[in-house]
Amino acid sequence: MSISFEVQAETRDDMGKGASRRLRRAGQVPAIIYGAHKEPTMITLAHNELIKNLEHEAFYSHVLDLKLGSKKEQVVLKDLQRHPSKPFILHVDFLRVSAKEKLRMHVPLHFMNEDTAPGVKQGGRVAHTLTDIEVSCLPKDLPEYIEIDMSEVEIGQAIHLSELALPKGIEIPALAQGAEQDAVVVSIHAAKVVSEDEEEEAGEGAAEEAGEE
């Protein structure tokens, strides 16, 4: 992991909806830290700083250094509550990590060599079924993303979870639940070609419906 993030936070004593509204009006985001067999800690973050961090894809799948006064804890982002219609963050959950305990995180997928894939050169279309996957690993092994090489994918072929080239120490929990969980991640389908007859039939059908109305 080449990128590092330091999150500045402060503890808070006030709880409840009223206290949270006051914090948001003051440009703060209420948040919580939990996990690692410790008591949860209520904290606040500066909204503008959080927004800047969230612009980086890596922020969602990195072990973060959360600075709380003179102390520093390692955490990961577990949940983010956004306002349904405004560009505001309402609440954040952070999970403490332990160097000796595996954690489960969603990691983004990066699709490589899509444009040069044989199936695309033949006129096929790429269908991304998944854009991220849940992985299990120790904090030190948590990848920023997982690459999927499309350089040999033909029309009609697909790449499943079990076929991903995973970094050392990374597991996919879904695969432990059986073969039926071996989902398609990405595939290339033949592009549908519409004949002139089909176009004429579609046009005539639309005209008839308009006439009936």
Rosetta blueprint (number, residue, H / E / L):
1 M L
2 S L
3 I L
4 S L
5 F L
6 E E
7 V E
8 Q E
9 A E
10 E E
11 T E
12 R L
13 D L
14 D L
15 M L
16 G L
17 K H
18 G H
19 A H
20 S H
21 R H
22 R H
23 L H
24 R H
25 R H
26 A L
27 G L
28 Q E
29 V E
30 P E
31 A E
32 I E
33 I E
34 Y E
35 G E
36 A L
37 H L
38 K E
39 E E
40 P E
41 T E
42 M E
43 I E
44 T E
45 L E
46 A E
47 H H
48 N H
49 E H
50 L H
51 I H
52 K H
53 N H
54 L H
55 E L
56 H L
57 E H
58 A H
59 F H
60 Y H
61 S H
62 H L
63 V L
64 L E
65 D E
66 L E
67 K E
68 L E
69 G L
70 S L
71 K E
72 K E
73 E E
74 Q E
75 V E
76 V E
77 L E
78 K E
79 D E
80 L E
81 Q E
82 R E
83 H L
84 P L
85 S L
86 K L
87 P L
88 F L
89 I E
90 L E
91 H E
92 V E
93 D E
94 F E
95 L E
96 R E
97 V L
98 S L
99 A L
100 K L
101 E L
102 K L
103 L E
104 R E
105 M E
106 H E
107 V E
108 P E
109 L E
110 H E
111 F E
112 M E
113 N L
114 E L
115 D L
116 T L
117 A L
118 P H
119 G H
120 V H
121 K H
122 Q L
123 G L
124 G L
125 R E
126 V E
127 A E
128 H E
129 T L
130 L L
131 T L
132 D E
133 I E
134 E E
135 V E
136 S E
137 C E
138 L L
139 P H
140 K H
141 D H
142 L L
143 P L
144 E L
145 Y L
146 I E
147 E E
148 I E
149 D E
150 M L
151 S L
152 E L
153 V L
154 E L
155 I L
156 G L
157 Q L
158 A E
159 I E
160 H E
161 L H
162 S H
163 E H
164 L L
165 A L
166 L L
167 P L
168 K L
169 G L
170 I L
171 E E
172 I L
173 P H
174 A H
175 L H
176 A H
177 Q H
178 G L
179 A H
180 E H
181 Q H
182 D L
183 A L
184 V E
185 V E
186 V E
187 S E
188 I E
189 H E
190 A L
191 A L
192 K L
193 V L
194 V L
195 S L
196 E H
197 D H
198 E H
199 E H
200 E H
201 E H
202 A H
203 G H
204 E H
205 G H
206 A H
207 A H
208 E H
209 E H
210 A H
211 G H
212 E H
213 E L
